[in-house]
C-alpha cells in the first residue's frame, strides 16, 4: 500500500508541475502579444512603421468623418466682414471644433464680460471640490449683501437660508442668478478664481480693467469642451447647466430648438454691452461662437446676434466639399 501511495503522489506532483509549466508558458505568450500590440498602437519600433501607416496623423481623426473635417470658412468670413467689419462695436469669434478652423473679427476689441464671469467662478468651485475641500452637497449661507434682484429669484429667499453648492452653481449658470453667484464668490479665495484665468492664459485679466475680447473669453468654453481644467464629470456638469440656459433671445435665436446650445449670456447696463458665448452641438459638427455687441438699443444687439448665429449655423450645417 505504501508503494502505491508513493506512486500516486509522484503522478500528482508531475501533473501539478506540468500544469504549472503550461500556465507559465501561456502567461509568457500572452505578455508577448500584449507588448507587441501595445508598441504597435503607440507608434514605436520598425514593426510599427510597416504596419501603422497613419502613425503620424492625429489619432482623433478616425473619430470624425472626412465630410465633417471642414477647414474652408472663407465664404462665411467674407460675409461677416462685409456685414460687420466697419462696426467696431461688434466682436466675433467662431471656432469649428473638429478641425480648429476659426474666424476672429475685431479680435482686439475688449468688453466687460458681465455675467459671462459666472463661468470661471463655477469652474473655480468645481476645482475646489476636486481637491476635496468642498463637496457638491455642502451648503452655503445666504447673507444680506449677497442679494441682487437684477437676475434670478434667489434674492427673494430669507437671509440666513442655506443652499447646496450644486444648486447655487446650477442657478448661477442656468438662470444667471446674481445672488447665487455672489454667495459662491464670497466663499472662494481670490487665488482660486485667479487660478482659472492663469490656466487659460488670461493672467492679465484680473490685474487690468477687467475687459476681454470674444476670442479670449472663448478659451473658457473650449476648456470645458476639452475637460482640460476640471474633470470630465465636472466639465459635463457645467456644460449641462449652460445648455439649460433660460435666455434664448440672443445667439440661440438663430439656432433650431432641437440643437443643444451650451451658452452663457451677459448684459452690462453701464457700458450698454450684450454678450453671448456658447457651443452649438450640431450633429458631428460642433462649433464655438462668441459675440459681443455694444449698442444703445437692445433690439439691435439681438438682431445682430441672431443674424450672425443663423449664418454660422447654416454654413456649418449645409457645408459640402
C-alpha positions in Angstrom: 0.0 0.0 0.0 2.9 2.4 0.9 4.4 1.9 -2.6 1.1 2.5 -4.3 0.6 5.8 -2.3 4.1 6.9 -3.2 3.4 6.3 -6.9 0.1 8.2 -6.8 1.8 11.1 -5.1 4.5 11.1 -7.7 2.0 11.1 -10.5 0.0 14.0 -8.9 3.2 16.0 -8.4 4.2 15.5 -12.0 0.7 16.6 -13.1 0.9 19.7 -11.0 4.3 20.6 -12.3 3.0 20.1 -15.9 0.0 22.4 -15.3 2.2 25.0 -13.6 4.7 25.0 -16.6 1.8 25.2 -19.0 0.3 28.2 -17.2 3.7 29.9 -17.2 4.1 29.3 -20.9 0.6 30.8 -21.5 1.4 33.9 -19.4 4.7 34.4 -21.3 3.0 34.2 -24.6 0.1 36.5 -23.6 2.6 39.1 -22.3 4.5 38.9 -25.6 1.4 39.5 -27.6 0.2 42.3 -25.4 3.6 44.0 -25.6 3.6 43.7 -29.4 0.1 45.3 -29.8 0.9 48.0 -27.2 4.1 49.0 -29.1 2.2 48.8 -32.4 -0.5 51.1 -31.2 1.8 53.5 -29.5 3.8 54.0 -32.8 7.2 52.7 -31.7 9.7 50.3 -33.4 10.3 49.3 -37.0 7.3 46.9 -37.0 5.1 49.9 -36.3 6.3 51.9 -39.3 5.4 48.9 -41.5 2.0 48.1 -40.0 0.7 51.5 -38.9 1.0 53.7 -42.0 -1.0 56.6 -40.3 1.1 56.8 -37.1 2.0 60.5 -37.9 -1.7 61.6 -38.1 -3.9 62.9 -35.4 -5.4 59.8 -33.6 -8.7 61.6 -33.1 -9.1 61.9 -36.9 -10.6 58.4 -37.1 -13.5 59.6 -34.9 -14.5 62.3 -37.5 -15.8 61.5 -41.0 -13.9 63.2 -43.9 -17.0 65.2 -44.8 -17.1 66.8 -41.4 -13.4 67.9 -41.4 -14.3 71.4 -42.6 -11.5 74.0 -42.9 -12.9 76.3 -45.6 -14.8 79.1 -43.9 -13.7 81.8 -46.3 -17.3 82.4 -47.6 -18.6 82.8 -44.1 -15.6 85.1 -43.2 -16.3 87.2 -46.2 -20.0 87.6 -45.3 -19.2 88.6 -41.7 -16.5 91.1 -42.8 -18.8 92.7 -45.3 -21.6 92.9 -42.9 -19.8 94.0 -39.7 -16.2 94.9 -40.3 -17.0 98.6 -40.3 -18.7 98.3 -36.9 -16.1 98.5 -34.2 -18.8 97.8 -31.6 -19.1 94.1 -32.7 -16.6 91.5 -31.8 -16.9 87.9 -33.1 -15.0 84.7 -32.5 -16.0 81.4 -34.2 -14.2 78.1 -33.9 -15.1 74.9 -35.7 -14.2 72.4 -33.0 -13.4 69.2 -35.1 -10.6 71.0 -37.0 -9.8 74.2 -35.1 -10.5 76.4 -38.1 -11.6 79.8 -36.8 -12.8 83.3 -37.7 -11.9 86.3 -35.4 -13.4 89.7 -36.2 -12.2 92.7 -34.3 -10.2 90.3 -32.2 -8.6 93.0 -30.2 -11.8 94.8 -29.2 -12.4 94.2 -25.5 -15.6 94.5 -23.5 -16.6 94.0 -19.9 -17.8 90.3 -19.7 -20.7 90.9 -17.2 -22.4 87.7 -16.4 -20.1 85.7 -18.5 -17.8 85.8 -15.5 -20.1 83.3 -13.8 -18.5 80.5 -15.8 -14.9 80.9 -14.4 -16.3 81.2 -10.9 -18.2 77.9 -11.4 -15.0 76.3 -12.7 -13.2 77.5 -9.5 -15.9 75.9 -7.4 -15.5 72.6 -9.3 -11.8 72.6 -8.9 -12.1 73.2 -5.1 -14.4 70.2 -5.0 -11.9 68.1 -6.9 -9.3 69.0 -4.4 -11.5 67.6 -1.7 -12.0 70.9 0.1 -15.7 71.1 -0.7 -18.5 68.7 -1.7 -21.3 69.4 -4.1 -23.7 68.7 -1.3 -22.1 71.2 1.2 -24.4 74.2 2.0 -23.6 77.9 1.9 -25.4 80.6 3.7 -27.3 83.5 2.0 -26.2 86.8 3.5 -27.9 90.1 3.0 -25.0 91.6 0.9 -25.3 88.7 -1.5 -28.8 89.7 -2.6 -29.2 91.2 -6.1 -32.5 91.4 -7.9 -31.3 92.1 -11.4 -31.1 88.4 -12.5 -32.7 85.4 -10.8 -35.0 84.9 -7.9 -32.7 83.7 -5.1 -32.7 87.3 -3.6 -36.3 86.7 -2.5 -35.2 84.0 -0.1 -34.8 84.7 3.6 -31.4 85.9 4.9 -29.7 83.0 6.7 -31.2 80.3 4.4 -28.7 77.7 3.2 -28.3 76.2 -0.3 -26.3 73.3 -1.6 -23.3 74.3 -3.7 -24.5 72.4 -6.7 -27.8 74.2 -6.5 -26.0 77.6 -6.4 -23.8 76.7 -9.4 -26.9 75.5 -11.4 -28.8 78.7 -10.6 -25.7 80.8 -11.5 -25.3 79.2 -14.9 -28.8 78.2 -16.0 -30.7 81.2 -14.5 -27.8 83.6 -14.5 -28.8 84.2 -10.8 -26.6 87.1 -9.5 -27.4 86.2 -5.8 -26.2 82.6 -6.2 -23.1 83.9 -8.0 -22.3 86.3 -5.2 -22.7 83.6 -2.5 -20.1 81.5 -4.3 -17.7 84.4 -4.8 -17.9 85.3 -1.1 -16.8 81.8 -0.1 -14.0 81.5 -2.6 -10.4 82.8 -2.2 -9.3 85.3 -4.9 -6.4 82.9 -5.6 -8.8 80.1 -6.5 -10.5 82.3 -9.1 -7.2 83.6 -10.4 -6.0 80.1 -11.0 -8.7 79.6 -13.6 -7.6 82.7 -15.5 -3.9 81.8 -15.2 -4.5 78.3 -16.5 -6.3 79.8 -19.6 -3.5 82.3 -20.3 -5.7 85.2 -19.1 -3.5 86.2 -16.2 -3.7 89.8 -17.1 -7.5 90.0 -16.9 -7.8 90.4 -13.1 -5.0 92.9 -13.0 -6.3 95.2 -15.7 -9.6 96.9 -16.4 -11.5 93.6 -16.3 -12.2 93.5 -20.1 -11.6 90.8 -22.6 -12.2 90.1 -26.3 -14.6 87.5 -27.8 -11.5 85.3 -28.7 -10.1 85.5 -25.2 -13.3 84.5 -23.5 -13.8 81.6 -25.8 -10.8 79.9 -24.2 -13.0 79.2 -21.2 -15.7 77.4 -23.2 -13.1 75.4 -25.1 -11.5 74.3 -21.8 -14.9 72.9 -20.7 -15.4 71.2 -24.0 -12.0 69.5 -23.8 -12.2 69.0 -20.0 -8.7 70.4 -19.8 -9.0 72.3 -16.5 -11.6 70.3 -14.5 -12.5 66.7 -14.7 -14.7 65.1 -17.4 -17.6 64.7 -14.9 -17.5 68.3 -13.7 -17.0 69.7 -17.2 -20.0 67.7 -18.3 -22.0 69.0 -15.3 -21.2 72.7 -16.0 -21.9 72.4 -19.7 -25.2 70.6 -19.0 -26.3 73.6 -16.8 -25.2 76.0 -19.5 -27.3 74.0 -22.0 -30.4 74.7 -19.8 -30.0 78.5 -20.0 -33.3 80.3 -19.8 -32.2 83.0 -22.2 -32.8 82.2 -25.8 -33.2 85.6 -27.5 -29.5 86.2 -28.3 -27.4 83.6 -30.2 -29.8 80.8 -29.5 -32.5 82.6 -31.5 -30.5 81.8 -34.7 -30.3 78.0 -33.9 -33.1 75.4 -34.2 -34.6 74.5 -30.8 -33.6 70.8 -31.3 -29.9 71.7 -31.4 -28.3 71.7 -28.0 -26.6 75.0 -27.2 -24.5 75.3 -24.0 -24.0 79.0 -23.5 -23.8 82.0 -21.2 -25.3 85.4 -21.8 -24.2 88.7 -20.3 -25.6 92.2 -20.2 -23.6 95.2 -18.9 -26.0 98.0 -18.4 -23.4 100.7 -17.6 -21.5 100.1 -20.9 -24.6 99.1 -22.8 -23.0 95.8 -23.9 -24.6 92.5 -24.8 -22.7 89.3 -24.8 -23.3 85.6 -25.6 -20.8 82.7 -25.8 -21.6 79.0 -26.3 -21.1 75.7 -28.0 -23.6 74.6 -30.6 -23.8 70.8 -30.8 -24.7 70.4 -34.5 -24.5 66.6 -35.2 -20.9 65.7 -35.9 -20.1 69.4 -36.5 -19.9 71.2 -33.1 -18.7 74.8 -33.0 -18.0 77.5 -30.6 -19.4 81.0 -31.1 -18.8 84.2 -29.0 -20.4 87.6 -30.0 -20.0 90.8 -28.1 -22.1 93.9 -29.1 -22.1 97.4 -27.8 -25.3 99.1 -28.7 -27.8 101.6 -27.2 -30.6 99.5 -28.5 -31.1 96.0 -27.1 -33.3 95.0 -30.1 -30.5 96.0 -32.4 -28.0 93.9 -30.5 -30.4 90.9 -30.5 -30.8 91.3 -34.3 -27.1 91.3 -34.9 -26.6 88.2 -32.7 -29.5 86.4 -34.4 -28.1 87.2 -37.9 -24.6 86.1 -37.1 -25.8 82.9 -35.4 -28.1 81.9 -38.2 -25.4 82.4 -40.9 -22.9 80.4 -38.9 -25.3 77.6 -38.2 -26.5 77.3 -41.8 -22.9 77.4 -43.2 -21.8 74.6 -40.8 -24.9 72.5 -41.3 -25.0 72.7 -45.1 -21.3 72.8 -46.0 -20.3 70.2 -48.6 -16.9 69.8 -50.2 
